[in-house]
């Protein structure tokens, strides 16, 4: 059985910065209210007609990751694309990136696990490489949230949280000691509607939505039961981190860098305190970018590496929780 490692990383954020003050001009909110509840100060939003989309942002991040990995795009055996905000209902963004990057006929796989999408993608890539099926896999997490949020007071509890952006990784067969040690995935479908976007769907398509014209609980905007999500997140984060540590006979004190999904700074701080990690052992950037869902971990991982906070031999722990409910962790011994 082979080992896999993260060989290259890349990220892309739209240029347009949207501050809490900017949002307070279009909805009943404030910088104090947003920071107190989420820790977010600003986020990035795609500029209309600027050429950015979920797929194009993913492709831009991928180009950087490919270059840093020192491989040619022709070396990619599989594309995995994680998102909840695809450009099209179908086909998925994976084939769009394949077209943008002019990659030949390798397979493209789309993952719909929302906030946990990148962790699920790491696990899938790791299994393909371990079995010897593929050598180099391009994994992307990308989101265009701003294109589908309710920027009114009605939607503020959700809309102030999310931002746009993309991150990418090249996961390759490893010949060194650095490797993905293990991944751990879970879901609990009974909470599926507690963080969801119900329509349009094949059960509730556009003509019916237009005809009914509901004024509250509009199905084409996201819904989130914030308190329930928070309560479950802090429990599942801790469980899945411990699961990974125990599987590898490691302790919390062995963690050199913990990068959580950037859902809410309060969740990250709770987990940091629970595992007695200092500030140098945890990387958060939700303050600058908001919650970028499937993109949040690869953006934060790339940024932490770029800033010299991850070094050869470090134990890096990634964890996510989100819609589904789904959650997961990945433990990596850095190259």
C-alpha positions, 0 to 999 in steps of 0.5 A, a space after each residue: 500500500 502506498 502513502 499520500 502527501 500534500 505536495 502543493 497548495 494554492 488559494 484565490 480570494 476575490 479582490 472585493 472586500 466587504 466589511 461589517 460596516 458595508 453590510 450595516 448599510 443594507 441590513 439591520 446589523 452592526 460590526 459589534 453584533 457580527 463580531 460578537 457572534 462570529 468573530 468576523 470583521 470582513 469577507 470577500 465577495 465576487 464582483 459582478 461581471 469580473 469573471 470570477 465564479 466557483 469554477 474559475 476561482 477553483 481553477 486559479 487556486 489549482 494553477 498555483 497548487 500545480 506549480 508549487 507541486 512541481 508537476 505538469 497539469 498532464 500529470 493529474 490523474 483525477 480532479 475532485 471538486 468540493 462545493 455547495 455553490 456550483 456554477 450550474 445545477 449540472 454538470 459539476 465544477 470538476 469538468 469545468 476546471 478540467 476545461 479551463 486548465 485544458 487537462 485531457 480525459 482524466 476523471 472528474 469527481 464532484 463532492 457535495 458535503 458542504 463545510 466538510 467537503 474538503 475533508 471528505 475530498 482528502 479522504 477520497 484522494 488518500 484512498 485512491 492513492 493508497 490503493 495505487 490507482 492514481 499518483 497525483 490528484 487535484 483537490 479543490 474547494 471553492 464557493 461563491 456564496 454571495 451569489 445566493 444570499 439574502 442581503 436583507 435584514 430577514 437573511 442577516 443571521 446567515 448572510 453576514 457569515 459567508 464569503 467567497 473564495 477557493 483553495 486547492 491541493 495536489 495530493 500525490 503518492 509519497 516517497 517520504 516520511 511525510 504523509 496523510 496519517 488517517 482520515 475520519 468521516 461521519 454524518 447524521 442525516 436526521 439534522 439535514 434540514 437544520 442547515 440547508 437550502 431546500 429549493 429550487 430542487 426537482 421536488 420544488 422547481 422554479 414555476 412552483 416557487 414563483 407561483 407560491 411566492 412565499 414571503 417567509 422561509 423562502 426556500 431558495 435562500 439558506 436556512 440555519 438553526 444556528 444554536 443547534 449547529 453550534 451545540 453539535 459542532 463543538 461536540 463533533 469537532 472534539 470527538 472526531 479530533 480525538 478519534 484521529 489522535 487515538 487512531 495514531 496513538 497521539 495526544 493533543 500535546 502532539 499537535 503542531 498545527 490545528 486548522 479547523 473549518 472556519 465556521 465561527 471563531 467562537 467554535 474554534 476558540 472553544 475547541 482550542 481551549 478544550 484541547 489546551 492548545 496555544 495560539 501558535 498551534 491554531 490557525 484562524 482567518 475567519 476574521 478576514 474571509 468569513 465562512 467559505 465552506 468547502 474552501 475554508 480549510 484549503 484557504 487557511 491551510 495554504 495561508 498558514 503554510 505561506 506564513 511559515 507556520 507549518 514545517 517539515 515533520 509537523 503534525 497537522 490536524 484538520 477538522 470540519 463540521 457542517 450541513 448534513 450534518 457531516 463532520 470529519 478530520 484528517 491527520 497529516 505528518 507534514 513533508 
